[in-house]
């Protein structure tokens, strides 16, 4: 800028000062704008979130977790390009409570649905806050396919009344035991499939994937981010009315020529179909040009089933199966993939659980989780880092209204299991050091009485009693859903 005029009292001097002030103001505003733009450019946009959950898939059923007989190239590729967790836990040892923990962010002792029985028309109520509602309030479009389990059609607990813009599949838990159903729930209506239980024309899993792909395609054309919850039913057992082995599948390919028992071929084919459709979902995300801004998580709702062919070693090194509170019932595979945000080919031993999805997804979406949730944000763990504030403990229980009631607590490397609690009479606690005994073979309770006492206190305080799940009173009811037999 030119030098100021020598006579500071004349009009020229005032004009010069005015121009200098204006120029400085514009320069300052420009600097603020550029700095703000640079900051916004460095901060990644809110990601799309795709949560794919298999049903009864064991910890050892995937190639990237040690499976030797069943090929899972698409899921393995997600792990190779992302992060694989070795200490991830489901919400519960069976379907309904695990889904309830995922949706509410409340652990098994607090969440509204705590077991598969008793059978209720609805579990979620209007005053329950779900993960989908949190994301909807943050501006996300939410869609779901598969098995809901938390409220039947027409009830307040149905998915489309709990934050989902769209839902396709099975609202009722027991309806999902049929892979050739006479209908599928379709938002507030039904997709009727008359005669399908006999003709076997429409395999439900195929339809679920088609709707998932459609939702991704439609959502990618909008300006808002989306959340897809793909709660697949594979490889969950099916009704014996459909298949003598309880494993309904259209074909045993590519394992038809293997010298295996029929049920082994069927189970392997189920996982093959699951893997193929995970690949289709990833390819659709690629085709829509949104891969770099989409977080994909793949997991299972609980451990593998004890009836899986022994050759597959469904739960790998873990003891027990679905319905157990040993590691085989609740530790699950969990893989996360997000290019540019999650480092490739990483393995994490951070202890995480389904209730963590609520605060994690809320933080990624810029939303607000409910104040009373039991989870922690695991964004650091997703990026391959240590958790700054890990869980003090994890809690599960199972057997409400059954002939047995068990509790389990994970605290640091320690795992405590108490069996057969009845009407205030607590049995002994078994203690395992998971850091050195992943198979829970050696009870070390007598060697660490102080740890046992801490776990005992947690077991007594972590449960909010529920009148829907009385302990010690065995449920004698039956499924309230009945299959439609034909037109």
Secondary structure, DSSP 8 states (H G I E B T S, - for coil): -----S-TTSHHHHHHHHHHHHHHHHHHHHHHHHHHHHHHHHS----EEEEEEESS--TTSSGGGT-SSS--HHHHHHHHTSEEEEEEE-SSSSHHHHHHHHHH---TTTSS--SS-S--SBS--TT---HHHHHHHTT-EEEEEEE--SB-TTSTTSGGGTT-SEEEEESSTGGGG-SS-SEEEETTEEEE-TTHHHH----HHHHHHHHHHHHHHHHHTSSS-EEEEEE--TTS---TTT-TTS---S--TTSTTSSS-HHHHHHHHHHHHHHHHHHHHHHHHHHTT-GGGEEEEEEESS---TTS-GGG-TTTT----TT-SSHHHHEEEEEEE-TTTS-SSEEE---EETTHHHHHHHHHHT----TT------HHHHTT---SS--S-EEEEE-TTSS--EEEEEETTEEEEE---BTTB---EEEEETTT-TT-----GGG-HHHHHHHHHHHHHS----TTS-TT-------S-------
